Amino acid sequence: MTPLPAQLGSGELVAWHVDQADFGESRDSGEAAYKVGGRWNSRRVRAVYCSIDPATAILEVAVHKRFKALDTAPHVLTGLTIIEPDSVHIVDPAWIPNSNRLSPGIPSAGQQSFGDDLLARHKFVLLPSAVSTHSWNLIFVNMVAAGSCRLRSQEPFALDTRLHPPLIH
């Protein structure tokens, strides 16, 4: 597991998120998670999924959309500064009732319910990533975390073309 970031330099805790450029302005709406649910939320919960490093944020999107989508449609990389880092609830993997919830695959109803409860009780929840098990994801519901984070940066995202090479016949 990657150690949690130390309070270095500016002391900022930054959450990173990759969106299609069309949806960049609604970066913290949780609309996609609201419509279909996610690993740590059920449908109708507006969870916003971020990572605490940009590389994991990219992998999290690529696992669902594939590198082709990241290469062929404009995307943005957004950084959100967590103003209240003390409000981040860190989930120790040992606290998760079913360790299979940290493995790639379809989430269970129990897993989503566990996440819903965490998101209702905490402004921000930090969980291990299933895509990159040594990395961390930060999840929040904007209405719960309102005023506790702010836009740090938003820039066009360009995929390294080696991640979507041409097919060789």
ChimeraX attribute file (.defattr): number of C-alpha atoms within 10 A of each C-alpha:
attribute: neighborCount
match mode: 1-to-1
recipient: residues
	/A:1	11
	/A:2	10
	/A:3	8
	/A:4	12
	/A:5	12
	/A:6	9
	/A:7	10
	/A:8	8
	/A:9	6
	/A:10	6
	/A:11	10
	/A:12	17
	/A:13	21
	/A:14	25
	/A:15	24
	/A:16	24
	/A:17	29
	/A:18	29
	/A:19	21
	/A:20	17
	/A:21	17
	/A:22	12
	/A:23	14
	/A:24	18
	/A:25	13
	/A:26	11
	/A:27	22
	/A:28	20
	/A:29	16
	/A:30	20
	/A:31	18
	/A:32	16
	/A:33	20
	/A:34	17
	/A:35	13
	/A:36	12
	/A:37	19
	/A:38	22
	/A:39	20
	/A:40	26
	/A:41	27
	/A:42	24
	/A:43	16
	/A:44	14
	/A:45	23
	/A:46	24
	/A:47	27
	/A:48	22
	/A:49	26
	/A:50	27
	/A:51	26
	/A:52	21
	/A:53	19
	/A:54	18
	/A:55	13
	/A:56	23
	/A:57	26
	/A:58	21
	/A:59	18
	/A:60	22
	/A:61	19
	/A:62	16
	/A:63	11
	/A:64	9
	/A:65	11
	/A:66	14
	/A:67	20
	/A:68	14
	/A:69	16
	/A:70	24
	/A:71	17
	/A:72	11
	/A:73	12
	/A:74	15
	/A:75	21
	/A:76	22
	/A:77	21
	/A:78	25
	/A:79	23
	/A:80	22
	/A:81	18
	/A:82	21
	/A:83	14
	/A:84	15
	/A:85	17
	/A:86	9
	/A:87	14
	/A:88	17
	/A:89	18
	/A:90	15
	/A:91	14
	/A:92	10
	/A:93	14
	/A:94	8
	/A:95	8
	/A:96	14
	/A:97	11
	/A:98	11
	/A:99	10
	/A:100	13
	/A:101	19
	/A:102	18
	/A:103	13
	/A:104	14
	/A:105	11
	/A:106	10
	/A:107	18
	/A:108	15
	/A:109	13
	/A:110	15
	/A:111	21
	/A:112	20
	/A:113	15
	/A:114	16
	/A:115	22
	/A:116	19
	/A:117	12
	/A:118	20
	/A:119	23
	/A:120	16
	/A:121	12
	/A:122	17
	/A:123	23
	/A:124	27
	/A:125	22
	/A:126	20
	/A:127	22
	/A:128	20
	/A:129	21
	/A:130	18
	/A:131	20
	/A:132	18
	/A:133	15
	/A:134	12
	/A:135	20
	/A:136	26
	/A:137	23
	/A:138	23
	/A:139	26
	/A:140	24
	/A:141	22
	/A:142	18
	/A:143	13
	/A:144	14
	/A:145	17
	/A:146	11
	/A:147	11
	/A:148	16
	/A:149	19
	/A:150	13
	/A:151	14
	/A:152	14
	/A:153	13
	/A:154	17
	/A:155	13
	/A:156	15
	/A:157	19
	/A:158	14
	/A:159	17
	/A:160	11
	/A:161	12
	/A:162	8
	/A:163	12
	/A:164	15
	/A:165	11
	/A:166	8
	/A:167	5
	/A:168	4
	/A:169	3
